[in-house]
Amino acid sequence: MEPRGMKKWRPFATMPEQYIGLKEMINKQGEVAQPVLTEEQMEQINFTLIEALHTNKQVYLTYYKKGQCITVTGFIQFVDSLGNLFIFIDDVFELKNKMRLSELIDVRFA
């Protein structure tokens, strides 16, 4: 008697769209709405960013991206309040990342 091997799984591999759809549904369940910051919170974030820039202290940055709240550590390199962006160097990969100030949720010293 000869084993069927991979032939028995072929019917399940004919619907890759189903797997893509299921993955999207699982990802959407974990999404959260972007938090709305008060004026006081935005001022505190600005003060912390500027202090971290001048003292070269490491910070925890929490930002919102694609329905997720992500926290990374790094060093602030440049802040442009008028252009609504800042540049930070990621602590893990030491890469420069450019981000909008409007995406920030929280900034704390490490």
C-alpha positions in Angstrom: 0.0 0.0 0.0 1.4 3.4 -1.0 1.0 6.5 1.2 -0.9 9.5 -0.2 1.7 12.0 1.0 0.9 15.6 0.2 -2.0 14.6 -2.2 -4.4 14.5 0.7 -3.8 18.2 1.6 -4.3 19.6 -1.9 -8.0 20.4 -1.5 -7.2 22.7 1.4 -4.5 24.6 -0.5 -6.9 25.7 -3.2 -8.4 28.5 -1.2 -5.6 30.9 -0.2 -8.1 33.8 -0.3 -9.8 32.2 2.7 -6.5 32.2 4.7 -5.9 35.8 3.8 -9.4 36.8 4.8 -9.1 35.0 8.1 -5.8 36.7 8.9 -7.3 40.1 8.2 -10.2 39.4 10.5 -7.9 38.3 13.3 -5.8 41.5 12.9 -8.9 43.7 12.9 -10.0 42.3 16.2 -6.8 43.6 17.8 -7.2 47.1 16.5 -7.9 50.0 18.7 -9.0 53.6 18.0 -6.4 56.3 18.1 -6.5 58.0 21.5 -7.4 61.7 21.5 -4.9 63.8 23.5 -5.7 66.9 25.5 -3.8 70.1 25.2 -2.0 69.4 28.5 -0.9 66.0 27.3 0.4 67.4 24.0 2.4 70.2 25.9 3.9 67.5 28.2 4.9 65.5 25.1 6.5 68.5 23.5 8.5 69.4 26.7 9.7 65.9 27.1 10.8 65.7 23.4 12.7 68.9 23.7 14.3 68.0 26.9 15.3 64.5 25.6 16.7 66.3 22.5 18.9 68.7 24.5 20.1 66.2 27.1 20.4 63.2 24.8 18.4 60.9 27.1 16.8 57.7 26.0 13.0 57.8 25.8 10.1 55.4 25.5 8.0 56.5 22.5 4.4 55.2 22.3 2.8 55.9 18.9 -0.3 54.8 16.9 0.1 53.0 13.6 -2.5 51.0 11.7 -4.8 50.3 14.7 -1.9 49.4 17.0 -0.2 51.2 19.9 3.5 50.5 19.6 6.2 51.4 22.2 9.8 51.7 21.2 13.0 53.0 22.9 15.3 55.4 21.3 17.0 58.8 21.2 15.5 62.0 19.8 17.6 63.5 17.1 15.4 66.3 15.6 12.1 68.0 16.4 10.2 70.2 14.0 7.0 71.5 15.7 6.0 73.6 12.7 6.5 70.7 10.2 4.7 68.3 12.6 7.5 65.8 12.6 10.5 64.5 14.5 13.4 62.1 13.9 14.5 59.5 16.4 17.2 56.8 16.4 15.8 53.3 17.3 17.7 51.7 20.2 17.5 48.2 18.8 18.5 48.6 15.2 20.1 52.1 15.5 18.0 53.2 12.5 16.8 56.8 11.9 13.0 56.9 11.9 10.9 59.9 10.8 7.5 60.2 12.4 4.7 62.7 12.7 4.0 64.4 16.0 0.3 63.7 15.6 1.0 59.9 15.8 2.6 60.2 19.2 0.6 59.0 22.2 3.1 59.2 25.0 6.8 60.0 25.6 8.6 59.0 28.8 12.2 58.9 29.9 13.8 55.5 30.1 
